[in-house]
Amino acid sequence: MPGPGMLTLMVLPAVIGLVIVARPNIATSLTSLRGKWLIVLAAALQFTQYEGWWPQSIPEANQHRLSAVLVLAIAMTFCWLNRSLSSRRAGMWALPLIVLGTASNSIPIAVLGAMPYSLSGARAAGYSSAELATDAPGYVRLDDVSHLWIPLADLIPIPVLMKVLSIGDLLLFTGLALLIVACYRSETPTSADTDALNDRSVQSSA
């Protein structure tokens, strides 16, 4: 059943990143990100999808397909614009994970017109039989599609949040959290930079 929307996907990794880095100037370091408007665009696209603001003339399945393709294109563009962060260890992992996680979620939707989900996973997440009597918009049961989609489907129940996540969601969470860490690290002086700065200070005072 419903996995996290794009806004949740952006907020949760941000919180994780803040906890990992635990530095007061993390917000300032995020200004180094390029293409931040793409994040807003992706969130707006997801919001439009979930609120049903697409033109009624477009079939619902095609709406989901188009949204999935656009989100993947946005993620790839965003990572390309921030490819300079790949020089950092966290960034080297972050960018591929963001693309891979987004692709893992987008491919089944682009092909099937809906995200496959595990019925047992939805029950474990806290959904009642009455709630599962009909599928939520944009979702299809794994039993109704090929089992080849199992690796990309929503399988992992999160009872506290009543969500069922996919492997793609986890990859995306991890990638975004590492991206935040990479942004901070790119703004943090290395030991070599600090030593060079100290040497210049000593020379100027001599």
Summary of the structure (lengths in Angstrom):
residues: 206
radius of gyration: 20.5
end to end distance: 68.3
largest distance: 79.8
contacts: 635
relative contact order: 0.19
helix: 69%
strand: 7%
